[in-house]
Amino acid sequence: MFFLNIVFALVCLDVVIGLTAVVCYILVLVKMFRYEESTLAIVCLLTTPFGIGPVIALIYGWTMTRQWDLKVTMVVWSVSMGVWVVVACLVLFWVAALSGSS
């Protein structure tokens, strides 16, 4: 039961962190549209299901950080993506531990 509580807490944390990353992605897309980078924003939106759009937006957002005043958004997005990966790996570890113990 203790392991299930840990897994549940980690999954909830992962969802919150993932939502934070999605909000930052949307903020960068809004800035793209606002600063007349509509084509790039549309390409990012169309390639989002393949995982390419957020990567393009993350890289382009960092290159335009000063011009578009995106420092806080980009830092929050980058940190949330890093933490999201770590938490997802912990969830996989705990699920594997639960599967092996039964």
N, C-alpha and C positions, 0 to 999 in steps of 0.2 A: 504494500500500500504506500509506503514511503517513496518508493521509486516512481510510482504513478503520479504522486503529488509533485515530485520534482519535474517529471516530464511535462505535466500539465502547466506548471508555472513557467517552464522554459518555452513551451509553445505559445503561451499567452504573451510572454516577453517578446518572442520572435514576431508575433503579429503586430504588436505595438511598434516595434522598430521598423518593420516592413512598411507600415502605414506612414511612418515618419519619412521614410525614403520616398514613398510615392508622392507625398505632399511636396517635398523638395523638388522632385522631378517635374511636377505640375508647375511649380513656381518658376523653374528655369524655362519651361515651354512658354509660359505667359510672357516672360522677359523676351524670349525669341520673337514672339509675335509683336510685342510692343516696340522692339528695336528693328523691325522690318526684316527679320530673318525667317519669314513665313515658310519659305521652301524647306529650310532645314528643320523647322519645327514639324512640318507635315511629314517629312521623311522620318523623323524620330517617332512620330505617332504611328506611322504605318509599319515601322520595323520593331515596334515595342513587343509584339507577340513573340518575336524571335530573339529577344534580349539584346538586340543591337541598338535600338533607339535610346535606351537609358545610358548606354556606354558612350554613344556619340554626344548626348546632352551633357553628361558628366565631364567629358573632356573639353567640349566647347564652352561649357559654363566656367570651368577653371581658367580657360584662356581669356574669357571676357569678364573676369571677376571685378577688376577695377573699373572698367567702363560701365558696367551694368550694376554696380554696387551689390554684388552677390556673395561677398565674403562669408557672411554668417550662414547663408543658405548652403553654400558649397562645403563649408566645414561640417555643418550638421549632417548633410547628405553623405559625405565621405565617411565620417565616423559611424553613422548609422549603418552604412553598408558593411563596414568592417566588423562591427559588433554583431550584425545580422548573420554574417558568415560564421563567426565564432559560436554564437548561440545555436545555429542550425547544426553545426558539428557536434555540439554537446547533446542536442536532442537525439541525433543519430547514435551517439555513443550510449546514451541511456536506454534507448529503444533496443539497441543490440544487446545490452547487458540484461534487459528484461527478457528478451527472446531466448538468450542462452541459459537463463536460470530456470526456465519452466520445463 
